[in-house]
Amino acid sequence: ADYLAALQRERADFINYRNRMDKEKQLARDYGIQDVLMALLPALDDLDRLREHGDMSKEIATVSQQLTRGFDKFKIQKFGKKGEAFDPTRHEAILHRTSSDVDKPQIDAVVEAGYSLNGRILRAAKVVVVAPEEKAEADKKPADKSAKKPNTGTSDAGKSDPGKSSADGSGSQNDQK
């Protein structure tokens, strides 16, 4: 009975070890893919710029398509397209504009595409964001409130703070001596 229990424990330990090694191999593979991708990103950005401007020759377009197929094989996803909703966890806003044509913040232009591997973001997309314009009335009200608050807050704080600080300062200095 003791031998059977020991054998079962050893078997369970081995199964756990094998599962842990499989996970570690997958992580090592993902990090290797990540390193290669990070080294290729500048070239991929240049290919995207060529495609965007229409200056891509047939040969370069073929190479670009082969790279895209390779990314699909390794589950590398490219993200960041004009018109997508702006997500600060996936996009880095490098310019912010306002427009009355939009209801919520969205991508107006993509400067550099973002990439993710198995749901983990390797590089955030660098984008230009367009957001809805704020109403002029909403801008005026906080400005009026903020103009009133510092004047009353400064005069109250200016009168009460020196008295408090001198009383606190002298009391604490006397306590220390």
N, C-alpha and C positions, 0 to 999 in steps of 0.2 A: 504494500500500500504506500509506503514511504517512497519507494522507487518510482511508482506511478505518478505521485504528486510532484516529485522532483523533475521527472521527465516532462510533465505538462507545463511546469513553470519555465523550463528551459525552452520548450517549443514556443511558448507565448513570448518569451524574451527575444527569441530569434525572429519571430514574425514582426514584433515591434521594431527590432533593429533593421530588418529588411525594408519596412515601410519608411522608417526614418532616412535610410540611405537613398531610397527612391526620391523622396522629397528633396534631399540635399543635392542629388544629381540634377534634378529639374531646376533647382535654384542656381546651381553652377552654370547650367546651360543657358538659363535666362540672362545671367550676368555676362556671359560671354557674348551673347547676341546683343545685349545692351552696349557693351564696349565697342563692338564693331559698328553698330548703328550710330553711336555718338561720334565715331571717327568719320563716318560717311555723311553726316548731316550737312556740312557746308556744301558738299557736292550736290546733294539732293536739293538744297535750297536754290542753288544755281540752275539746276534742271527745271525746277518749278518756275523760276523767273523767265527762263527761255520759253517754256510752254506758254506762260502768261502773255509774253510779248509776241508770240508767233514766229520767233526766229529759230525754231528748232528744225534741223535737217531730218531727213528720213532715217538716217543711221542713228542719230542721237535719240530720236523718238523710239526706235526699236530698243535701244539700251535702256531707256527710261521705262518702257513697258516690261522688260525683263526684270528690272529692279522691283517694280511694283508686284509682279508675280512672286518674286522671292520673298517680299515682305508679307504677302498673303500666306505663304507657306509657313513662316515663322510667327504668324498671328500678330504682326506689327500693324497697328492701326494708325492711320493719319487722320487728324481732325483739325477743325477750324475752317469753316466755309462762310462766305458772305451770306448774311441773312439768318445765321444761327443765333439763338439766344445767348447772350453773354453769360458765361459761368466763370467766376473768378478762381475756381479751383482748377479749371482747365485752360483758361485763357489769361494772358498777360496783356493788359491794356497799355499800349504805348502812346496812344492819343485818344482824347475823349472829345466828342462833339455833341451838340444838341440839334434836334430837328423836331418840327411839329408833325412830321410824317410817320413817326413811330410811337407805339404805345408803351413799349418796355425796352430796356437796353438790349441792343443786338450788335452783331459784328457787321461793320460797314466795309472793311477791307482786311485782308490777311497779309501781314508782312512776312512772317515765317510760320509755316505749318507746325502743328504740334504732333507728337508721336507718343503712343502708348504700347506697352507690351503686357499682355495678359491683364489688362485693367489697371496697370501701374503706369503713371505718367512719367515718360522719360524726359520730355521737354514740353513745356506749356506753349501753346500757340501765341505768337505775338500779333496782336490785332489792333485795329482802329475801331473804337466803340462809338456808336451813335445812340443817344438816349433821348427820351422825350424832354421837350422844353418845360421848364417850371413856369408856373403862371406868375405874371408880374405882381399880382396882389399878394401872393404868398411871400414874394421877396420883400415887399415893402413892410409888411407886418412885423417880421422878425427884426428888420433893421430898426424900426421904431422902438420896439421893445428893448433891443440891445443898446440903443442910444440912451434910453431912460435908465436902464439898470446900472451901467457903469457909473453914471453921475451920482445916483443915490447910493450905490454900493461903495464907491470910492470915498464919498464924504463920510458915510457912516463908519467904514473901515478905517479911514484916516483918523477919525476922532477917537474911536474905541481902541484901536490897536496899540498906539503908543502908551496909553494908560495901562493896558493889560500887559504889554511886554515889559514896561518898567516895573510894574508891581510884581509880575512873575519873575522877571530877571533879578530884582533886588531880593525878593523872598527866597529864591532858590540859591542866590549867592550867600545870603545870610545863613541859610540852613547848612550849606556846605562848610562854612567857617565854624 
